């Protein structure tokens, strides 16, 4: 029997899209779509300049659904008047079967080169790889993260550059991937040569998909995927990756810093440029030094290093 989900669509002015998308991602713990195209498969810069856009999120049909819809209506009512061109439209609500949602990714997900050597390829596509290419096969399932959203691409580009500089030492290095989603950052870290990666996510579906993708890429022996809470993770790591919302990054700052080895790197993404300062201030720890702020479109990825 296939699970059914509720699709909630909000029509809002162009200027309000980011605010609504971020709210819905946090509320649903899943990806969102804009104008029926998945947010994780294109740069926001490529959207047409239209007066309004439809932002869509997916929710499980459970006892919390009615309350979440009420929260969405309240968010639109309270925040909408701030944005030019807003007039309240009630969210459109419909039911979608799980398999329909899963296959909808395939329309938009094509092979993509990231950085100098990495190629992200969906399992159902062919790609003429060169000898230098590092191929990463991915099947996103229902987890948020095909790797082509700017926040993920920034992480991958920064990670590649970081590990190119210390390629010989990578095998002895360890990494922690917080909020792994479909596992793409962990798989890339393994393919770049890191010896062992611990990947965690609070969503059991993401954990399942991430593990399947690790097996698909032959890195399951070097990537441990689980739903272990960050607070229960022991030890420290040479690289800590976190591609989540800015507010969560700030909230988790003490724990993430504590998991970092001396001279280790902290790669933070999922940050809208307007919230970059918020995150930098949240990591204003005497043991940490900001080494890079990489940007693409409206997104930022911060790299910090723990002092020795």
Secondary structure, 3 states (H helix, E strand, C coil): CCCEEEEEEEEEEHHHHHHHHHHHHHHHCCCEEECCEEHHHCCHHHCCCCCEEEEEEEEECCCCHHHHHHHHHHHHHHHHCCCCCCCCCCCEEEEEEHHHHHHHHHHCCCCEEECCCEEEEECCCCCCCCCCCEEEEECCCCCCCCCCCHHHHHHHHHHHHHHHHCHHHHHHCEEEEECCCCCHHHHHHHHCCCCEEEEECCCHHHHHHHHHHHHHCCCCCCEEEECCCHHHCCCCEEEEEEECCHHHHHHCHHHHHHCEEEEEEEEEEEEEHHHHHHHHHHCCCCCEEEEEEEEECCEEEEEEEECC
